[in-house]
């Protein structure tokens, strides 16, 4: 085999190993990750509620 062919084969093997590694990381989230996602959603909901309340206060102050 030539040097160029070995280089291409090595690169293909490396890309294949990386792809397998990424697919292996696609498992179901564990309990800690699920809890973190729930906390993120709760914080988003709280932020939206505060924003809506601020808009309501601003509308009331403007007399709308």
N, C-alpha and C positions, 0 to 999 in steps of 0.2 A: 504494500500500500504506500501511496505517496504521502508526503508530509501534509499536503493540502487536504487530502481525503481524510486523514486521521484527525485533522483539525476540525473539519466539518462534522465528523462523527462525534467527536468530543463535545462540540457545541450542541448538537442535537440531543445527546445524552443529558447535558446540563439543563437544557430547556425542558426536557421530559421530566427530569427529577423535580424541577421547580413547579411544574404544572401539577404533578402528583402531590407535592407538598401543599399547594394551595387548595386542592380539592379536599385534602385531609383536614383542612381547617374549617370546612363547611358544616361541621357537626351542629347538632341542636344546642342552643345556649343552655348553660347550667343555671342553677337557682340564683347564683349571685348576679349573673348577667341579666336574668329576667327581672330581678329586684331593681337593678340599676336602670333598666328600661322603664319600669313602672315609675321610678322616682323622676326620671327625665320627663315622662308624660305628665306627671302631676305638676312639675315645675312649669311646664309649658302651659297647662291649663290655668294655673294660678296667675301666670304672667298675662295671659289673654283676659282673664277676669279683671285684673287690676287695670289693664288698658281700657277695657270697656267701661269700668267704673269711672276712670279719669275722663273719658269722653262724655259720659253722662253728666258729670259734675261741670265740665266745660260748657255743655249745652244748657244746663240749668243756669249757669252764671251769665250766659249770653241771652237768656230769656227765651230759648227755643222750646 
